[in-house]
Amino acid sequence: MTTSSKIFGVLALILITACNTVNDEEPLTAPDGNGDGEFQTVTAAGISLEYLAEDDSLHCLLSATTTGWISVGLDPKNQMQSANFVIGYVDDGQLHLRDDWGTSPTQHQSDLSLGGSDDVFGIAGTETDGITTLEFKIPLDSGDSYDRVLQIGQSYTVLFAKGNADDFGSYHSSRATALISL
């Protein structure tokens, strides 16, 4: 066995162990990026999204180095406009999540405040050693006009952001854009 094979094996074991200690209800499969029933990972600006399209939902694990909020916006049309946002934080061990809609190029509001529905199912949330991790599921097609319809086999732009406060309204401290394929 070569040295690089040994290093890869150790890194894979660390990744599997880390992924399986984050959530309480459903153990995650270590991401391999192949899209064959395994979680895929995308990281930008220190914010990481592990995701898996399964049946009729998108299972996500979102994490960043912050003790405040983190968010992901799916399929925006003009900056933040028309993106389906999931924003959340952990406060005193309690997971707080909200389903938002990009109402303009630079603003978002909760789906509920717009007359829509909250379609985020929270699974787990942790805040450990300055890293916040949120695990949740959203439907691929919620039927809510304030959520984007997502299709397996398609690619989507995602917006990442994080903030320093445990709330849904403070300004981000960093943001980034990436591309995912379901």
Buried (B, 14 or more C-beta within 10 A) or exposed (E): EEEEEEEEEEEEEEBBEEBEEBBEEEEBBBBBEEBEEBBBBBBBBBBBBBBBBEEEBBBBBBBBBBBBBBBBBBBBEEBBBBBBBBBBBBBEEEBBBBBBBBBEEEEBBBBEEBEBBBBBEBBBBBBEEEBBBBBBBBBBBBEBEBBBEBEEEEEBBBBBBBBBBBEBEEEBBBBBEBEBBB
